[in-house]
Amino acid sequence: MQTEKTLEFLRLLREIMHGADMRSRRLLRELGLSSTQAGVLRALSDGTPQSAGDLARSLSLTGATLTGVLDRLEARAWIERIRSAEDKRRMEVRILPDGLAKLTESAEKFQDPLTKGFGGLSEPEQIHILEALSRVTTLFDKPAPDTGPFPFYLNEPENTQKESV
């Protein structure tokens, strides 16, 4: 049985997720970047070239979807496809400086109000929020009760979503 506090918890969690999703979508649109493109840039952000197959698997994308995304990123000179040094039959994808700059710009624009707001809180408030959020993250490991429709609009397709363009 769901208590009033449980329903309020779920409402607030939905509100947080919806707000983050709407802000992310708006910022990505302003930057001319899709969530899938941002995911690819993020996956490549450490500078290590990756095969298209590895990228597709890590982002839960089909090969066809990834090919289209890579075509668009390459046209903007944000990534490049290169032949593998070990196996000339294999193509690898590497982020370019402009792609890293675009990824950094999108992260800064998204996080700036949150980091400023959080930084403006007192230390006890920050600790309380961190402890509460940390506890909330552990709740996802348990089977969730059926709460009816619960839209999870996450822009970060890392390892969890199949997305097609």
PyRosetta script that sets phi, psi and omega in degrees:
from pyrosetta import init, pose_from_sequence

init()
pose = pose_from_sequence("MQTEKTLEFLRLLREIMHGADMRSRRLLRELGLSSTQAGVLRALSDGTPQSAGDLARSLSLTGATLTGVLDRLEARAWIERIRSAEDKRRMEVRILPDGLAKLTESAEKFQDPLTKGFGGLSEPEQIHILEALSRVTTLFDKPAPDTGPFPFYLNEPENTQKESV")
pose.set_psi(1, 134.3)
pose.set_omega(1, -178.3)
pose.set_phi(2, -90.9)
pose.set_psi(2, 130.0)
pose.set_omega(2, 178.1)
pose.set_phi(3, -86.8)
pose.set_psi(3, 170.6)
pose.set_omega(3, 176.9)
pose.set_phi(4, -61.6)
pose.set_psi(4, -37.6)
pose.set_omega(4, 178.9)
pose.set_phi(5, -67.3)
pose.set_psi(5, -38.0)
pose.set_omega(5, 178.1)
pose.set_phi(6, -65.0)
pose.set_psi(6, -43.2)
pose.set_omega(6, 178.4)
pose.set_phi(7, -63.7)
pose.set_psi(7, -39.1)
pose.set_omega(7, 177.9)
pose.set_phi(8, -67.5)
pose.set_psi(8, -39.0)
pose.set_omega(8, 175.8)
pose.set_phi(9, -58.5)
pose.set_psi(9, -48.0)
pose.set_omega(9, -179.7)
pose.set_phi(10, -64.4)
pose.set_psi(10, -39.5)
pose.set_omega(10, 178.6)
pose.set_phi(11, -62.6)
pose.set_psi(11, -45.5)
pose.set_omega(11, 179.8)
pose.set_phi(12, -65.8)
pose.set_psi(12, -39.2)
pose.set_omega(12, 177.8)
pose.set_phi(13, -62.8)
pose.set_psi(13, -43.8)
pose.set_omega(13, 176.6)
pose.set_phi(14, -61.6)
pose.set_psi(14, -41.9)
pose.set_omega(14, -179.2)
pose.set_phi(15, -62.9)
pose.set_psi(15, -43.2)
pose.set_omega(15, 177.6)
pose.set_phi(16, -62.1)
pose.set_psi(16, -47.8)
pose.set_omega(16, -178.5)
pose.set_phi(17, -65.1)
pose.set_psi(17, -41.4)
pose.set_omega(17, -179.8)
pose.set_phi(18, -65.6)
pose.set_psi(18, -43.7)
pose.set_omega(18, 179.1)
pose.set_phi(19, -61.7)
pose.set_psi(19, -43.8)
pose.set_omega(19, 178.5)
pose.set_phi(20, -64.0)
pose.set_psi(20, -40.8)
pose.set_omega(20, -179.8)
pose.set_phi(21, -65.1)
pose.set_psi(21, -46.8)
pose.set_omega(21, -178.8)
pose.set_phi(22, -64.1)
pose.set_psi(22, -42.4)
pose.set_omega(22, 178.4)
pose.set_phi(23, -63.6)
pose.set_psi(23, -44.0)
pose.set_omega(23, 180.0)
pose.set_phi(24, -62.3)
pose.set_psi(24, -45.9)
pose.set_omega(24, 179.9)
pose.set_phi(25, -61.1)
pose.set_psi(25, -44.0)
pose.set_omega(25, -179.2)
pose.set_phi(26, -63.7)
pose.set_psi(26, -46.1)
pose.set_omega(26, -179.6)
pose.set_phi(27, -64.7)
pose.set_psi(27, -42.6)
pose.set_omega(27, 179.1)
pose.set_phi(28, -62.8)
pose.set_psi(28, -39.7)
pose.set_omega(28, 178.2)
pose.set_phi(29, -63.1)
pose.set_psi(29, -43.5)
pose.set_omega(29, 178.0)
pose.set_phi(30, -62.3)
pose.set_psi(30, -34.8)
pose.set_omega(30, -179.0)
pose.set_phi(31, -83.8)
pose.set_psi(31, -8.6)
pose.set_omega(31, -177.6)
pose.set_phi(32, 72.7)
pose.set_psi(32, 38.1)
pose.set_omega(32, -174.0)
pose.set_phi(33, -134.1)
pose.set_psi(33, 132.1)
pose.set_omega(33, 175.3)
pose.set_phi(34, -85.8)
pose.set_psi(34, 162.9)
pose.set_omega(34, 179.0)
pose.set_phi(35, -62.7)
pose.set_psi(35, -35.1)
pose.set_omega(35, 178.6)
pose.set_phi(36, -68.1)
pose.set_psi(36, -41.9)
pose.set_omega(36, 177.4)
pose.set_phi(37, -62.2)
pose.set_psi(37, -42.1)
pose.set_omega(37, 177.7)
pose.set_phi(38, -62.2)
pose.set_psi(38, -38.9)
pose.set_omega(38, 178.0)
pose.set_phi(39, -63.1)
pose.set_psi(39, -40.7)
pose.set_omega(39, 178.1)
pose.set_phi(40, -65.2)
pose.set_psi(40, -46.5)
pose.set_omega(40, 179.0)
pose.set_phi(41, -60.8)
pose.set_psi(41, -40.4)
pose.set_omega(41, 179.1)
pose.set_phi(42, -64.2)
pose.set_psi(42, -40.8)
pose.set_omega(42, -179.6)
pose.set_phi(43, -65.1)
pose.set_psi(43, -27.2)
pose.set_omega(43, -178.6)
pose.set_phi(44, -97.0)
pose.set_psi(44, -1.8)
pose.set_omega(44, -168.3)
pose.set_phi(45, -63.7)
pose.set_psi(45, -18.6)
pose.set_omega(45, 178.8)
pose.set_phi(46, -80.0)
pose.set_psi(46, -3.0)
pose.set_omega(46, 176.8)
pose.set_phi(47, 87.2)
pose.set_psi(47, -5.3)
pose.set_omega(47, 179.6)
pose.set_phi(48, -81.7)
pose.set_psi(48, 121.9)
pose.set_omega(48, 176.8)
pose.set_phi(49, -61.5)
pose.set_psi(49, 144.2)
pose.set_omega(49, 178.9)
pose.set_phi(50, -131.3)
pose.set_psi(50, 149.5)
pose.set_omega(50, 175.6)
pose.set_phi(51, -72.0)
pose.set_psi(51, 156.1)
pose.set_omega(51, 178.1)
pose.set_phi(52, -61.3)
pose.set_psi(52, -38.4)
pose.set_omega(52, 178.9)
pose.set_phi(53, -62.4)
pose.set_psi(53, -43.5)
pose.set_omega(53, 177.8)
pose.set_phi(54, -64.2)
pose.set_psi(54, -41.6)
pose.set_omega(54, 177.7)
pose.set_phi(55, -61.9)
pose.set_psi(55, -46.4)
pose.set_omega(55, -179.5)
pose.set_phi(56, -58.7)
pose.set_psi(56, -44.7)
pose.set_omega(56, 179.1)
pose.set_phi(57, -64.2)
pose.set_psi(57, -45.9)
pose.set_omega(57, -176.1)
pose.set_phi(58, -67.4)
pose.set_psi(58, -26.6)
pose.set_omega(58, -179.5)
pose.set_phi(59, -102.2)
pose.set_psi(59, 1.6)
pose.set_omega(59, -178.4)
pose.set_phi(60, 56.0)
pose.set_psi(60, 47.4)
pose.set_omega(60, 178.1)
pose.set_phi(61, -113.8)
pose.set_psi(61, 153.7)
pose.set_omega(61, 173.0)
pose.set_phi(62, -76.9)
pose.set_psi(62, 158.9)
pose.set_omega(62, 177.5)
pose.set_phi(63, -59.6)
pose.set_psi(63, -40.5)
pose.set_omega(63, -179.4)
pose.set_phi(64, -65.0)
pose.set_psi(64, -42.4)
pose.set_omega(64, 178.5)
pose.set_phi(65, -62.6)
pose.set_psi(65, -46.4)
pose.set_omega(65, -178.8)
pose.set_phi(66, -62.7)
pose.set_psi(66, -40.5)
pose.set_omega(66, 179.9)
pose.set_phi(67, -57.9)
pose.set_psi(67, -45.2)
pose.set_omega(67, 178.2)
pose.set_phi(68, -62.9)
pose.set_psi(68, -41.9)
pose.set_omega(68, 179.1)
pose.set_phi(69, -64.4)
pose.set_psi(69, -45.4)
pose.set_omega(69, 179.4)
pose.set_phi(70, -63.3)
pose.set_psi(70, -38.0)
pose.set_omega(70, 177.2)
pose.set_phi(71, -58.5)
pose.set_psi(71, -45.8)
pose.set_omega(71, -178.8)
pose.set_phi(72, -68.2)
pose.set_psi(72, -39.8)
pose.set_omega(72, 178.5)
pose.set_phi(73, -67.2)
pose.set_psi(73, -38.5)
pose.set_omega(73, 179.2)
pose.set_phi(74, -67.5)
pose.set_psi(74, -37.8)
pose.set_omega(74, 179.2)
pose.set_phi(75, -63.4)
pose.set_psi(75, -27.7)
pose.set_omega(75, 178.4)
pose.set_phi(76, -91.2)
pose.set_psi(76, 1.5)
pose.set_omega(76, -178.5)
pose.set_phi(77, 61.2)
pose.set_psi(77, 37.9)
pose.set_omega(77, 176.5)
pose.set_phi(78, -97.7)
pose.set_psi(78, -22.0)
pose.set_omega(78, 175.4)
pose.set_phi(79, -139.8)
pose.set_psi(79, 167.0)
pose.set_omega(79, 171.1)
pose.set_phi(80, -139.7)
pose.set_psi(80, 150.4)
pose.set_omega(80, 174.1)
pose.set_phi(81, -99.9)
pose.set_psi(81, 133.2)
pose.set_omega(81, -178.3)
pose.set_phi(82, -134.5)
pose.set_psi(82, 154.3)
pose.set_omega(82, 175.4)
pose.set_phi(83, -74.2)
pose.set_psi(83, 140.2)
pose.set_omega(83, 177.7)
pose.set_phi(84, -65.5)
pose.set_psi(84, 138.4)
pose.set_omega(84, 177.4)
pose.set_phi(85, -68.4)
pose.set_psi(85, -33.3)
pose.set_omega(85, -177.8)
pose.set_phi(86, -81.4)
pose.set_psi(86, -35.5)
pose.set_omega(86, -175.5)
pose.set_phi(87, -138.2)
pose.set_psi(87, 103.4)
pose.set_omega(87, -174.7)
pose.set_phi(88, -62.9)
pose.set_psi(88, -15.9)
pose.set_omega(88, 177.9)
pose.set_phi(89, -78.6)
pose.set_psi(89, -17.7)
pose.set_omega(89, -173.6)
pose.set_phi(90, -96.7)
pose.set_psi(90, 132.3)
pose.set_omega(90, 175.3)
pose.set_phi(91, -98.7)
pose.set_psi(91, 138.3)
pose.set_omega(91, 177.1)
pose.set_phi(92, -119.4)
pose.set_psi(92, 159.0)
pose.set_omega(92, -178.9)
pose.set_phi(93, -116.6)
pose.set_psi(93, 136.2)
pose.set_omega(93, -179.6)
pose.set_phi(94, -134.1)
pose.set_psi(94, 140.2)
pose.set_omega(94, 176.7)
pose.set_phi(95, -76.2)
pose.set_psi(95, 143.1)
pose.set_omega(95, 177.4)
pose.set_phi(96, -102.2)
pose.set_psi(96, 165.1)
pose.set_omega(96, -178.0)
pose.set_phi(97, -53.8)
pose.set_psi(97, -40.4)
pose.set_omega(97, 179.1)
pose.set_phi(98, -66.2)
pose.set_psi(98, -33.8)
pose.set_omega(98, 176.8)
pose.set_phi(99, -68.4)
pose.set_psi(99, -40.3)
pose.set_omega(99, 177.3)
pose.set_phi(100, -66.0)
pose.set_psi(100, -38.9)
pose.set_omega(100, 177.7)
pose.set_phi(101, -63.8)
pose.set_psi(101, -41.0)
pose.set_omega(101, 179.3)
pose.set_phi(102, -65.7)
pose.set_psi(102, -41.3)
pose.set_omega(102, 178.2)
pose.set_phi(103, -64.0)
pose.set_psi(103, -43.8)
pose.set_omega(103, 178.9)
pose.set_phi(104, -62.7)
pose.set_psi(104, -43.3)
pose.set_omega(104, 178.6)
pose.set_phi(105, -60.3)
pose.set_psi(105, -44.7)
pose.set_omega(105, -178.7)
pose.set_phi(106, -66.1)
pose.set_psi(106, -39.8)
pose.set_omega(106, 179.4)
pose.set_phi(107, -65.7)
pose.set_psi(107, -43.3)
pose.set_omega(107, -179.4)
pose.set_phi(108, -64.4)
pose.set_psi(108, -43.8)
pose.set_omega(108, -179.3)
pose.set_phi(109, -65.6)
pose.set_psi(109, -36.1)
pose.set_omega(109, -179.5)
pose.set_phi(110, -73.0)
pose.set_psi(110, -43.4)
pose.set_omega(110, -172.8)
pose.set_phi(111, -85.4)
pose.set_psi(111, -21.1)
pose.set_omega(111, -172.6)
pose.set_phi(112, -52.7)
pose.set_psi(112, -53.6)
pose.set_omega(112, -179.6)
pose.set_phi(113, -63.9)
pose.set_psi(113, -34.8)
pose.set_omega(113, 179.5)
pose.set_phi(114, -68.1)
pose.set_psi(114, -45.3)
pose.set_omega(114, -178.7)
pose.set_phi(115, -68.2)
pose.set_psi(115, -38.3)
pose.set_omega(115, 177.6)
pose.set_phi(116, -65.4)
pose.set_psi(116, -45.5)
pose.set_omega(116, 180.0)
pose.set_phi(117, -63.1)
pose.set_psi(117, -45.9)
pose.set_omega(117, 179.8)
pose.set_phi(118, -64.9)
pose.set_psi(118, -41.9)
pose.set_omega(118, -180.0)
pose.set_phi(119, -64.5)
pose.set_psi(119, -24.2)
pose.set_omega(119, 179.2)
pose.set_phi(120, -81.1)
pose.set_psi(120, -7.8)
pose.set_omega(120, 178.3)
pose.set_phi(121, -80.8)
pose.set_psi(121, 157.5)
pose.set_omega(121, 176.3)
pose.set_phi(122, -68.1)
pose.set_psi(122, 159.2)
pose.set_omega(122, 179.3)
pose.set_phi(123, -58.9)
pose.set_psi(123, -43.2)
pose.set_omega(123, 177.3)
pose.set_phi(124, -61.3)
pose.set_psi(124, -37.0)
pose.set_omega(124, 177.2)
pose.set_phi(125, -65.5)
pose.set_psi(125, -43.1)
pose.set_omega(125, 178.5)
pose.set_phi(126, -60.1)
pose.set_psi(126, -46.4)
pose.set_omega(126, -179.9)
pose.set_phi(127, -62.4)
pose.set_psi(127, -42.4)
pose.set_omega(127, 179.9)
pose.set_phi(128, -62.0)
pose.set_psi(128, -44.5)
pose.set_omega(128, 179.4)
pose.set_phi(129, -64.9)
pose.set_psi(129, -44.7)
pose.set_omega(129, 179.8)
pose.set_phi(130, -61.2)
pose.set_psi(130, -43.5)
pose.set_omega(130, 178.4)
pose.set_phi(131, -63.3)
pose.set_psi(131, -43.0)
pose.set_omega(131, -179.3)
pose.set_phi(132, -66.1)
pose.set_psi(132, -45.3)
pose.set_omega(132, 179.5)
pose.set_phi(133, -65.4)
pose.set_psi(133, -38.3)
pose.set_omega(133, 177.0)
pose.set_phi(134, -60.4)
pose.set_psi(134, -43.3)
pose.set_omega(134, 178.6)
pose.set_phi(135, -64.5)
pose.set_psi(135, -40.4)
pose.set_omega(135, 179.1)
pose.set_phi(136, -61.1)
pose.set_psi(136, -40.1)
pose.set_omega(136, -179.1)
pose.set_phi(137, -62.6)
pose.set_psi(137, -29.4)
pose.set_omega(137, 178.7)
pose.set_phi(138, -73.0)
pose.set_psi(138, -20.1)
pose.set_omega(138, -179.5)
pose.set_phi(139, -70.1)
pose.set_psi(139, -24.3)
pose.set_omega(139, -178.8)
pose.set_phi(140, -71.1)
pose.set_psi(140, -18.3)
pose.set_omega(140, 179.0)
pose.set_phi(141, -77.8)
pose.set_psi(141, -12.6)
pose.set_omega(141, 179.8)
pose.set_phi(142, -97.2)
pose.set_psi(142, 150.2)
pose.set_omega(142, 176.3)
pose.set_phi(143, -60.8)
pose.set_psi(143, 129.9)
pose.set_omega(143, -178.5)
pose.set_phi(144, -84.0)
pose.set_psi(144, 141.6)
pose.set_omega(144, 174.1)
pose.set_phi(145, -68.1)
pose.set_psi(145, 154.8)
pose.set_omega(145, 178.7)
pose.set_phi(146, -69.4)
pose.set_psi(146, 113.5)
pose.set_omega(146, -179.0)
pose.set_phi(147, -109.2)
pose.set_psi(147, 11.9)
pose.set_omega(147, -177.0)
pose.set_phi(148, 83.6)
pose.set_psi(148, -164.9)
pose.set_omega(148, -178.7)
pose.set_phi(149, -58.8)
pose.set_psi(149, 129.2)
pose.set_omega(149, -178.8)
pose.set_phi(150, -141.2)
pose.set_psi(150, 87.0)
pose.set_omega(150, -174.9)
pose.set_phi(151, -71.6)
pose.set_psi(151, 122.8)
pose.set_omega(151, 173.7)
pose.set_phi(152, -102.7)
pose.set_psi(152, 101.9)
pose.set_omega(152, 178.0)
pose.set_phi(153, -99.8)
pose.set_psi(153, 90.8)
pose.set_omega(153, -179.3)
pose.set_phi(154, -107.2)
pose.set_psi(154, 128.8)
pose.set_omega(154, 179.6)
pose.set_phi(155, -83.2)
pose.set_psi(155, -12.2)
pose.set_omega(155, -177.2)
pose.set_phi(156, -95.9)
pose.set_psi(156, 101.1)
pose.set_omega(156, -173.0)
pose.set_phi(157, -77.1)
pose.set_psi(157, 14.6)
pose.set_omega(157, -173.6)
pose.set_phi(158, -59.8)
pose.set_psi(158, 111.0)
pose.set_omega(158, 170.4)
pose.set_phi(159, 61.5)
pose.set_psi(159, 6.6)
pose.set_omega(159, -175.6)
pose.set_phi(160, -126.5)
pose.set_psi(160, -21.4)
pose.set_omega(160, -172.6)
pose.set_phi(161, -125.8)
pose.set_psi(161, 146.7)
pose.set_omega(161, 166.7)
pose.set_phi(162, -93.8)
pose.set_psi(162, 128.2)
pose.set_omega(162, -179.1)
pose.set_phi(163, -131.1)
pose.set_psi(163, 138.7)
pose.set_omega(163, 174.7)
pose.set_phi(164, -125.5)
pose.set_psi(164, 151.9)
pose.set_omega(164, -176.9)
pose.set_phi(165, -104.9)
pose.dump_pdb("model.pdb")
